[in-house]
Each structure stands twice: as structure tokens, then as C-alpha cells.
Amino acid sequence: MKNIEHIGIAVKSLEASNVLFSKLFGAPPYKTETVASEGVKTSFFKVGENKIELLEAISETSPISKFLDKNGEGIHHIAFEVTDLLSEIERLKNEGFTVLNDSPKLGADNKLVAFLHPKTTNSVLIELCQEIKP
Amino acid sequence: MKNIEHIGIAVKSLEASNVLFSKLFGAPPYKTETVASEGVKTSFFKVGENKIELLEAISETSPISKFLDKNGEGIHHIAFEVTDLLSEIERLKNEGFTVLNDSPKLGADNKLVAFLHPKTTNSVLIELCQEIKP
């Protein structure tokens, strides 16, 4: 794993939280993006080399809807950047981790992503992501 | 704010979680440290330029004890590195954030730290930290 690519934070209103986090970081989000397959609207803030992703649900079946119902707003996941997602999935399965999707799927921000089941990671939802090269 | 300095994860057993996260990152923690004032034992992992801090409570009055009782294991806080903690505290108070300790206190890893109240940050506990120069 190369570094923390971003931290995902579940919010009820992207509009209100964009204002809040713009004050926190002293700069507005550098982009917003809708990921229809995950049922989310997202915005991204840059903090040094790292990113913070805010996630608002746009459908009731979105994982973010379910998270907000259960936990309220707060940190949703940590994403680590990897060079080779398929070999990292294989390595982590061999180490005993449960990978939620064996086949990488398309995430926000031009990434292939896979998630580790929080039951095998001290209740921390971990995303592995690999940039899709043009 | 310069970057994500570390992410703090509350765990029940530092010993067991050190094994788990060593497998995840492919390397053992580079140091462990007890912070008596906070009632915690900690271990640190390096992931690229970032760090992951695991926190185990060593007293029942530790904030980590209370967190585990209420939420179970999981992500506890995000720490952002700042250059000048006092001026950053002042800036954020003026922006409407509630700072839990106006006077910076001594944290783990040779840092002066202050926390923002999660009620003003979408339920995310945010630590600001400034390295203590020798």
C-alpha cells in the first residue's frame, strides 16, 4: 500500500458540509462528482497530498443511506492507494481478510476500487484503490 | 492545514490489532508509546507519508474506554498537521468551530495537540497537531 488516498466522510447534506469543510480547510472542494452505481454525490477537498471525500446519498439503497441510518454522520472509510489492485486483493485474501468484491469496481475519481469487510479489520471499512491510467 | 498526519483507530487489544494491521500493511508498527495523560497505549504504522495510530485504553477513564463502550472498535479521529497550532486554533474559533482545549496539550509522537468538538464537524473528531521542534 502506497499511502492514504482519501478519507470518506458520510454527510446528510453535501451543500451544508461543503461550506463547513471549506471553512475547516480554508479552501473549497476542488471537484464534485456523482457515482450513480453507488448512489452517491461526492465532493473532494485537497489537504496536502491527501484528499477528503464527502459522500451524500442520492438513493435509499445507497450504502451511505444505510450508514447514516445506523450511525449518523461521520467517518465512513479509509482508502489506501495501491499499485496493483488484483495482486493486493490476492495477498490480503491469503492473509485472512475478507474482500467484499473480488472483482474491482469503478469508483469515484477515476479509480478501480475494492473494499475489505470491516469484520476482519477492527470495524474499519477499508477501500483499496488503483488509478485508471489513460 | 498541511496534510493528514495520522488516523487514530480505537482497538480493544493492541497486541491482537498489531498482528492484524501488520498483515494489512505488510510491515510491523515502527513504534509503540504510552500516553499516561490520555490513558492510552498506542502503536504507529507508516503507510507512505501517512501514519495509522492504534489506541488501546489503559484506564477506565480514558477517552478511548468511553469510545469503545459507546461505539466498539473503529476509527476514532483524524489528525491534521499544522505549522502554527495557536494561530490555527484562533482561525477555526473565528470560523465557528468549537475547540475542546484552547491550550494545546502534549500528545503522542512528540506533538502539541488540540481537538475540535465533533458537534461542529459532522461528528468527525479532528485533532490538530504541531510537531515539537527539538
Interface residues (C-beta under 8 A of the other chain):
Chain A: M1 K2 N3 I4 I7 I9 V11 S17 L20 F21 K23 L24 F25 G26 V47 G48 E49 N50 G72 E73 G74 I75 I78 F80 E81 R91 L92 E95 G96 F97 P118 T120 T121 N122 S123 V124 I126
Chain B: M1 K2 N3 I4 I7 I9 V11 S17 L20 F21 K23 L24 F25 G26 V47 G48 E49 N50 G72 E73 G74 I75 I78 F80 E81 R91 L92 E95 G96 F97 P118 T121 N122 S123 V124 I126
